[in-house]
Amino acid sequence: MNKTIAVLVLCALPALGCRGKEPKPSSGFIAFQLSAGAPGANAVALGRDTIFLHRVRMMLAELAIAPVLAGECEEEEGEDNPPCVEFDEHPVVLELPLDRPVLHRDTKPAPAGSYNLFQAVVYRPTLAADIALIRTNPDFTGVSIRADGVYSRAGRRTAFSFASDFTEKEEIALAPAIPVPAGDSVRVTLLVDVGSWFRSADGATLVDPRSAGPGGPNEHLVRDHVRMSMRVFRDQNGDGRNDDATP
């Protein structure tokens, strides 16, 4: 047996090692977190009016983050882009944490590199296509978002249950791009700023959540606020704030 063959045979035996020949890791990990804002975001006060949020849930699908070289998670025929890192492909009901800065959702292996786009679909299930999903989430029949709480106007309190049939694919740019070093873990937070949902167009007052459901006078206002409330950023210490934001 010549020397070259002998080295190959030795390195093929796990018990013998060949540590100096081991390849360097080419992937890291991305930990996916949810945030609804700082603790206390469940109480939104403007003037004499206050909204107390007791529970906020969203049905989301196709949660994924895209590497810079791909720039998207929709693969076209003939393309050979690096794969996206998928957290939840199928629709799932996510309860936003109102009592803590972030809630850890999942951790996935991720090829080393930089990531610059996060996608999520605000998903409305239908009886025709999602019977099993509706069976386990009956209060989401035809609904993608639910928020329950109390609306206080000039001291007069009224319980509300807000529901929206809003559905849309959101593509959220990450600026700067988030690097994932080989062999390391990066924590990424999807912030849904629920405190901004029920503000008036000028931000000076609050609107009654009951007026923002399907067909209501503030339906499209709140839809726009939901869309704009979603941000994604690197958040290594899990405080629900962007690590790269300018102080």
DABELCOR-V871843 format. One record per residue. SS is DSSP state (alpha for helix, beta for strand, coil for the rest). OMEGA is omega in whole degrees, 0 to 359 (NA if undefined). D_LAST is the distance of its C-alpha to the last C-alpha in whole Angstrom. Layout:
[[SS/OMEGA/D_LAST] [SS/OMEGA/D_LAST]]
This chain:
[[coil/180/65] [coil/188/63] [alpha/182/60] [alpha/180/58] [alpha/180/59] [alpha/179/59] [alpha/180/55] [alpha/179/54] [alpha/180/57] [alpha/183/55] [alpha/178/51] [coil/180/52] [coil/184/53] [alpha/184/50] [alpha/183/52] [alpha/172/52] [coil/194/48] [coil/185/48] [alpha/181/44] [alpha/182/44] [alpha/182/45] [coil/178/42] [coil/176/40] [coil/180/36] [coil/181/34] [coil/181/33] [beta/175/31] [beta/181/28] [beta/173/27] [beta/175/25] [beta/183/24] [beta/182/24] [beta/176/22] [beta/175/22] [beta/174/20] [coil/185/21] [coil/180/17] [coil/174/17] [coil/186/20] [coil/178/21] [coil/179/21] [coil/177/25] [beta/181/25] [beta/184/24] [beta/173/25] [beta/182/26] [coil/180/28] [coil/184/31] [beta/180/30] [beta/171/29] [beta/177/29] [beta/180/29] [beta/180/29] [beta/182/31] [beta/178/31] [beta/180/29] [beta/177/31] [beta/172/31] [beta/182/33] [beta/178/31] [beta/176/33] [beta/178/32] [beta/184/29] [beta/178/28] [beta/188/26] [beta/175/27] [beta/183/27] [coil/184/26] [coil/178/30] [coil/179/31] [coil/179/28] [coil/178/30] [coil/176/32] [coil/182/35] [coil/176/38] [coil/180/40] [coil/179/44] [coil/179/44] [coil/179/40] [coil/182/39] [coil/174/35] [coil/184/34] [coil/172/34] [coil/173/31] [beta/184/30] [beta/177/31] [beta/176/30] [beta/178/33] [coil/183/35] [coil/182/37] [coil/179/36] [beta/177/35] [beta/179/34] [beta/176/30] [beta/183/30] [coil/183/26] [coil/179/25] [coil/186/24] [coil/182/25] [coil/182/22] [coil/180/19] [coil/173/20] [beta/179/24] [beta/183/25] [beta/186/27] [beta/173/29] [beta/183/28] [beta/171/30] [beta/182/31] [beta/175/29] [beta/179/30] [coil/181/28] [beta/180/26] [beta/183/23] [beta/188/23] [beta/180/22] [beta/175/23] [beta/178/24] [beta/176/27] [beta/176/28] [beta/171/31] [beta/196/31] [coil/176/35] [coil/180/38] [coil/179/41] [coil/180/44] [coil/183/48] [coil/188/49] [coil/191/47] [coil/184/45] [alpha/182/48] [alpha/180/47] [alpha/180/43] [alpha/179/44] [alpha/180/46] [alpha/179/44] [coil/188/41] [alpha/181/44] [alpha/175/41] [alpha/176/40] [coil/181/43] [coil/185/42] [coil/179/38] [coil/184/35] [beta/174/33] [beta/174/34] [beta/180/32] [beta/180/34] [beta/181/33] [beta/176/34] [beta/180/34] [beta/179/34] [beta/182/35] [coil/176/36] [coil/179/36] [beta/187/39] [beta/178/38] [beta/177/39] [beta/178/38] [beta/171/37] [beta/182/37] [beta/176/35] [beta/180/36] [beta/175/35] [coil/178/37] [coil/176/34] [coil/184/34] [beta/173/32] [beta/180/31] [beta/174/27] [beta/188/26] [beta/180/22] [beta/177/20] [beta/182/18] [beta/1/16] [beta/176/15] [beta/183/18] [beta/179/18] [beta/174/21] [beta/181/23] [coil/176/25] [coil/178/28] [coil/183/29] [coil/181/26] [beta/179/24] [beta/180/21] [beta/183/20] [beta/183/19] [beta/168/18] [beta/178/20] [beta/171/18] [beta/187/21] [coil/185/19] [alpha/179/23] [alpha/181/22] [alpha/189/22] [coil/191/25] [coil/174/27] [beta/177/26] [coil/183/28] [coil/180/27] [coil/178/26] [coil/185/24] [coil/183/25] [coil/176/28] [beta/175/29] [coil/179/31] [coil/180/34] [alpha/180/33] [alpha/180/37] [alpha/187/37] [coil/178/35] [coil/180/37] [coil/180/39] [coil/181/41] [coil/183/39] [coil/181/38] [coil/181/34] [alpha/186/35] [alpha/176/33] [alpha/182/30] [alpha/175/29] [alpha/178/30] [alpha/180/27] [alpha/177/25] [alpha/180/25] [alpha/184/25] [alpha/184/22] [coil/186/20] [beta/178/21] [beta/180/18] [beta/183/18] [beta/176/15] [beta/187/15] [coil/188/15] [coil/182/16] [coil/174/16] [coil/179/17] [coil/180/15] [coil/181/15] [coil/181/11] [coil/179/10] [coil/185/10] [coil/179/9] [coil/177/6] [coil/181/4] [coil/NA/0]]
